[in-house]
Amino acid sequence: MPSTPKKPVVIVTRKLPDVVETRMCELFQTELNTDDKPMSQHELVEAAKRADVLVPTVTDRIDRSILTQAGPNLRLIANFGTGVDNVDLDTARNRSILVTNTPGVLTEDTADMTMALILAVPRRIYEGAAYLKQSGEEWTGWSPTWMLGHRIYGKRLGIIGMGRIGQAVARRAKAFGLQIHYHNRRRVSADVEQELEATYWESLDQMLTRVDIVSVNCPHTPATYHLLSARRLKLLKPSAYVVNTSRGEVIDENELVRLLEHGAVAGAGLDVFEHEPVVNPRLLASNRVVALPHMSSATLEGRIDMGEKVIINIKAFADGHAPPDRVHAAMF
């Protein structure tokens, strides 16, 4: 009888949905992290030494120091996440280690949360909800001049990064009556521009001076680090709002805090932060900021879809085929 092919050793760095973990254990020789405690640098090195496939998450830094100590059997890093800024792609390539991600499955969830922040900050939704919970019976009822926010209908939304998520945000925003402007590495097709009634700006600087709300939807790469730099943040109108559901490193957070404190920017809705999991306490103290704990993609459906992508990539690799979601450095 022909021998059964050896199952690859798959090490998962964090707790995943049960249905995903169960299927992984059925298909592969899988080691799970059942207590969901983030692995230390030493533990990641040990995992890389033993694994055929490593399944990290976006918060696991798979850098050069880990990859240079990886065992000879490590040939695939199946990242549980769309962004791969947590993986040293150059070192992985040099060591003939493939890297995959989970594109497309979080588009709608992230766009929903982006739209929620676009609404929450100008309309002061968090402030109102917090006041009611804290005040109890002290609230005396409706007042014509209390808790006034700003209308978003008719305002200009500037989207930085017009990929899947940026376009999904634009579709939602258009339905709310926002005028769509965008900056992207490459101009999108004429059909997409026409559908969204979107205005393209080759110059990010010129767009920033004109829009009322900025939505950051580009990936974090060396080219986008502090893309919203101190200089660019100062181009915004004092009445403008900044929303970020991408990566915290895209914004110069210290400068954003300073401008918020001085009233040079009207407010910010942030789901990501530059030094996660550490959050600048001045952001948390500001009533101009709605801060969320990196939860824009946090739906059960989205996490299961991510896990299924990871499984498909591993199974294709184990069967000797090219993983469908292979990442190349040039893509970013």
C-alpha positions as CSV (number, residue, x, y, z in Angstrom):
1,M,0.0,0.0,0.0
2,P,1.2,3.5,-0.7
3,S,2.3,5.4,2.4
4,T,0.3,8.3,3.7
5,P,2.0,11.6,3.0
6,K,3.6,13.1,6.1
7,K,1.5,16.0,7.5
8,P,3.4,19.3,7.8
9,V,4.1,20.6,11.3
10,V,2.0,23.7,11.6
11,I,2.6,26.0,14.6
12,V,-0.1,28.6,15.3
13,T,1.0,31.6,17.4
14,R,-2.4,32.7,18.8
15,K,-5.9,31.3,19.6
16,L,-8.0,31.1,16.5
17,P,-11.8,30.4,16.2
18,D,-12.5,26.8,17.2
19,V,-13.8,25.8,13.8
20,V,-10.5,26.9,12.2
21,E,-8.4,25.2,14.8
22,T,-10.4,21.9,14.4
23,R,-9.9,21.9,10.7
24,M,-6.2,22.6,11.0
25,C,-5.8,19.7,13.4
26,E,-7.6,17.4,11.0
27,L,-5.4,18.3,8.0
28,F,-2.0,19.0,9.6
29,Q,0.2,18.1,12.5
30,T,-0.9,21.3,14.3
31,E,0.4,22.9,17.5
32,L,-2.1,25.4,19.0
33,N,-1.7,28.3,21.4
34,T,-4.8,27.5,23.5
35,D,-4.3,30.2,26.2
36,D,-3.9,32.9,23.6
37,K,-0.9,34.5,25.3
38,P,1.4,36.2,22.8
39,M,4.6,34.3,22.2
40,S,7.8,35.9,23.3
41,Q,10.7,36.4,21.0
42,H,12.3,33.2,22.3
43,E,9.1,31.2,21.8
44,L,8.8,32.5,18.2
45,V,12.4,31.5,17.5
46,E,11.7,28.0,18.9
47,A,8.6,27.7,16.8
48,A,10.5,28.7,13.7
49,K,13.1,26.1,14.4
50,R,10.5,23.2,14.6
51,A,7.8,24.2,12.1
52,D,7.3,23.4,8.5
53,V,4.7,26.1,8.5
54,L,4.4,29.1,10.9
55,V,1.0,30.8,11.3
56,P,1.7,34.2,13.0
57,T,-0.7,37.1,13.4
58,V,-0.2,40.7,12.6
59,T,1.1,41.4,16.1
60,D,3.9,38.8,15.9
61,R,7.1,40.4,14.7
62,I,8.7,37.8,12.4
63,D,11.9,39.8,11.8
64,R,15.4,39.0,10.6
65,S,16.5,37.7,14.0
66,I,13.8,35.1,14.0
67,L,14.1,34.1,10.4
68,T,17.9,33.7,10.5
69,Q,17.5,31.1,13.3
70,A,14.6,29.2,11.6
71,G,15.0,25.5,11.0
72,P,15.6,24.1,7.5
73,N,12.1,22.8,7.3
74,L,10.4,26.2,7.6
75,R,9.2,26.9,4.1
76,L,5.9,28.8,4.6
77,I,4.7,31.6,6.8
78,A,0.9,31.7,6.5
79,N,0.2,35.0,8.0
80,F,-3.2,35.3,9.7
81,G,-4.0,38.8,8.4
82,T,-4.0,41.0,5.3
83,G,-1.1,43.2,6.2
84,V,2.4,41.6,6.3
85,D,4.4,44.5,7.7
86,N,5.0,42.2,10.7
87,V,7.1,39.9,8.5
88,D,10.6,40.6,7.1
89,L,9.8,39.8,3.5
90,D,13.3,40.3,2.2
91,T,14.9,37.9,4.7
92,A,12.1,35.4,4.0
93,R,12.8,35.5,0.3
94,N,16.5,35.2,0.8
95,R,15.9,32.0,2.9
96,S,13.4,30.6,0.3
97,I,10.5,30.9,2.7
98,L,7.1,31.7,1.1
99,V,4.8,34.2,2.8
100,T,1.0,34.3,2.3
101,N,-1.7,36.5,3.7
102,T,-5.5,36.6,3.8
103,P,-6.6,39.4,1.4
104,G,-10.2,40.4,0.6
105,V,-12.0,38.7,3.5
106,L,-11.9,41.8,5.9
107,T,-12.9,44.4,3.3
108,E,-16.5,44.9,4.3
109,D,-15.9,44.6,8.1
110,T,-13.2,47.2,8.0
111,A,-15.2,49.5,5.8
112,D,-18.1,49.2,8.2
113,M,-16.0,50.3,11.1
114,T,-14.4,53.1,9.1
115,M,-17.8,54.5,8.3
116,A,-18.8,54.1,11.9
117,L,-15.9,56.3,13.0
118,I,-16.6,58.8,10.2
119,L,-20.1,59.2,11.8
120,A,-19.0,58.9,15.5
121,V,-16.5,61.6,15.7
122,P,-18.3,64.6,14.0
123,R,-21.6,63.6,15.7
124,R,-20.0,63.1,19.1
125,I,-21.7,59.7,19.5
126,Y,-19.2,58.4,22.1
127,E,-19.4,61.5,24.2
128,G,-23.2,61.4,24.2
129,A,-23.3,57.7,25.1
130,A,-20.6,58.1,27.9
131,Y,-22.4,61.1,29.4
132,L,-25.7,59.3,29.6
133,K,-24.1,56.3,31.3
134,Q,-22.2,58.5,33.8
135,S,-24.8,61.1,34.5
136,G,-27.7,58.8,35.3
137,E,-30.6,60.8,36.5
138,E,-28.8,64.1,36.1
139,W,-29.7,64.4,32.4
140,T,-32.5,66.9,32.1
141,G,-33.5,66.1,28.6
142,W,-33.2,67.5,25.1
143,S,-31.7,71.0,24.6
144,P,-31.5,72.9,21.3
145,T,-27.8,73.9,21.9
146,W,-26.3,71.0,23.7
147,M,-24.1,68.3,22.3
148,L,-23.9,69.9,18.9
149,G,-21.8,68.1,16.4
150,H,-21.3,68.6,12.7
151,R,-23.2,67.3,9.7
152,I,-21.3,64.9,7.4
153,Y,-23.7,65.2,4.4
154,G,-22.1,67.3,1.7
155,K,-18.7,67.2,3.2
156,R,-15.5,66.1,1.3
157,L,-14.0,62.8,2.3
158,G,-10.3,62.2,1.3
159,I,-9.4,58.6,1.1
160,I,-5.7,57.6,1.3
161,G,-5.4,54.2,-0.4
162,M,-8.1,53.3,-2.9
163,G,-7.7,49.5,-2.8
164,R,-10.5,47.1,-1.8
165,I,-11.1,48.7,1.5
166,G,-10.8,52.3,0.3
167,Q,-13.4,51.6,-2.4
168,A,-15.7,49.9,0.0
169,V,-15.5,53.0,2.3
170,A,-16.2,55.2,-0.6
171,R,-19.4,53.3,-1.5
172,R,-20.7,53.7,2.0
173,A,-19.7,57.3,2.3
174,K,-21.3,58.2,-1.1
175,A,-24.6,56.7,0.2
176,F,-24.3,59.2,3.2
177,G,-23.9,62.1,0.8
178,L,-20.2,62.6,1.2
179,Q,-18.1,63.8,-1.8
180,I,-15.4,61.3,-2.6
181,H,-11.8,62.4,-3.1
182,Y,-8.8,60.0,-3.1
183,H,-5.0,59.7,-3.3
184,N,-3.5,56.4,-4.4
185,R,-0.3,55.1,-5.9
186,R,-2.1,54.5,-9.1
187,R,-5.3,56.1,-10.4
188,V,-8.3,53.6,-10.3
189,S,-10.2,52.8,-13.4
190,A,-12.5,55.3,-15.0
191,D,-15.4,53.0,-14.3
192,V,-14.7,53.0,-10.6
193,E,-14.2,56.7,-10.6
194,Q,-17.5,57.2,-12.4
195,E,-19.4,54.8,-10.0
196,L,-18.1,56.6,-6.9
197,E,-18.1,60.1,-8.5
198,A,-14.6,60.2,-7.1
199,T,-12.0,63.0,-7.7
200,Y,-8.4,61.8,-8.0
201,W,-5.5,63.8,-6.5
202,E,-2.0,62.9,-7.6
203,S,-0.7,65.3,-4.9
204,L,-1.6,64.2,-1.4
205,D,-0.7,67.6,-0.1
206,Q,-3.3,69.3,-2.4
207,M,-6.0,66.9,-1.4
208,L,-5.4,67.3,2.4
209,T,-5.9,71.1,2.2
210,R,-9.4,70.6,0.6
211,V,-11.1,67.8,2.5
212,D,-13.2,67.8,5.7
213,I,-12.5,64.2,6.7
214,V,-9.4,62.0,6.0
215,S,-9.7,58.2,6.0
216,V,-6.4,56.3,6.1
217,N,-6.9,53.0,4.2
218,C,-3.4,52.3,2.8
219,P,-1.1,49.5,4.1
220,H,1.9,50.2,6.3
221,T,5.1,49.9,4.3
222,P,8.5,51.8,4.4
223,A,7.0,54.2,1.8
224,T,3.9,54.9,3.9
225,Y,5.6,55.3,7.3
226,H,4.4,58.7,8.6
227,L,2.8,59.4,5.3
228,L,0.7,61.8,7.3
229,S,3.7,63.5,8.7
230,A,3.8,66.6,10.9
231,R,4.1,68.8,7.8
232,R,1.1,67.2,6.1
233,L,-1.1,67.1,9.2
234,K,-0.6,70.9,9.4
235,L,-2.1,71.2,6.0
236,L,-5.5,70.0,7.3
237,K,-8.2,72.6,8.0
238,P,-8.9,73.1,11.8
239,S,-12.4,71.8,11.1
240,A,-11.1,68.5,9.6
241,Y,-11.3,65.0,11.1
242,V,-8.8,62.1,10.8
243,V,-10.0,58.5,10.7
244,N,-7.5,55.6,10.7
245,T,-8.4,51.9,10.5
246,S,-5.2,50.9,8.7
247,R,-2.0,51.0,10.7
248,G,-0.9,53.5,13.3
249,E,2.5,53.9,11.8
250,V,1.0,55.8,8.8
251,I,0.4,58.8,11.0
252,D,2.9,60.9,13.1
253,E,0.9,60.3,16.3
254,N,2.7,62.8,18.5
255,E,2.0,65.6,16.0
256,L,-1.6,64.5,15.7
257,V,-2.0,64.7,19.5
258,R,-0.4,68.1,19.6
259,L,-2.8,69.4,16.9
260,L,-5.8,68.0,18.6
261,E,-4.8,69.6,21.9
262,H,-4.4,73.0,20.2
263,G,-7.6,72.7,18.3
264,A,-5.8,72.7,14.9
265,V,-7.6,69.4,14.0
266,A,-11.2,69.0,15.0
267,G,-11.1,65.3,16.0
268,A,-9.9,61.8,15.3
269,G,-11.4,58.3,15.1
270,L,-8.6,55.8,15.6
271,D,-8.7,52.0,15.6
272,V,-5.0,51.6,15.4
273,F,-2.0,53.3,17.1
274,E,1.6,53.9,16.3
275,H,3.0,51.9,19.2
276,E,0.4,49.2,19.8
277,P,-0.5,47.8,22.3
278,V,0.7,51.0,24.0
279,V,-1.8,53.9,23.4
280,N,-0.7,57.5,24.0
281,P,-2.6,58.5,27.2
282,R,-3.1,62.0,25.7
283,L,-5.2,60.5,23.0
284,L,-7.3,58.6,25.5
285,A,-7.7,61.8,27.6
286,S,-9.0,63.9,24.6
287,N,-12.7,64.3,24.1
288,R,-11.9,65.0,20.5
289,V,-10.9,61.3,20.0
290,V,-12.8,58.1,19.6
291,A,-10.3,55.3,20.3
292,L,-11.0,51.7,19.6
293,P,-8.8,48.6,20.5
294,H,-7.9,47.5,16.9
295,M,-11.3,45.9,16.3
296,S,-12.3,47.1,12.8
297,S,-12.0,43.5,11.5
298,A,-13.3,41.9,14.6
299,T,-16.3,39.9,13.4
300,L,-16.6,36.1,13.9
301,E,-17.4,35.8,10.2
302,G,-14.3,37.7,9.2
303,R,-12.0,35.7,11.5
304,I,-13.3,32.4,10.2
305,D,-12.9,33.6,6.6
306,M,-9.3,34.5,7.5
307,G,-8.7,31.1,8.9
308,E,-10.1,29.4,5.8
309,K,-7.7,31.4,3.7
310,V,-4.8,30.3,5.9
311,I,-5.8,26.6,5.6
312,I,-6.2,26.9,1.8
313,N,-2.7,28.4,1.5
314,I,-1.1,25.7,3.7
315,K,-3.0,22.8,1.9
316,A,-2.0,24.1,-1.5
317,F,1.7,24.4,-0.3
318,A,1.6,20.9,1.3
319,D,0.2,19.4,-1.9
320,G,3.0,20.9,-4.0
321,H,1.1,23.7,-5.5
322,A,1.6,27.5,-5.4
323,P,-0.4,29.0,-2.5
324,P,-3.1,31.3,-4.0
325,D,-2.3,34.2,-1.7
326,R,1.5,34.3,-2.0
327,V,2.9,37.7,-1.1
328,H,5.7,39.4,-3.0
329,A,7.6,42.4,-1.6
330,A,6.9,44.3,-4.8
331,M,3.1,44.2,-3.9
332,F,3.7,46.5,-1.1
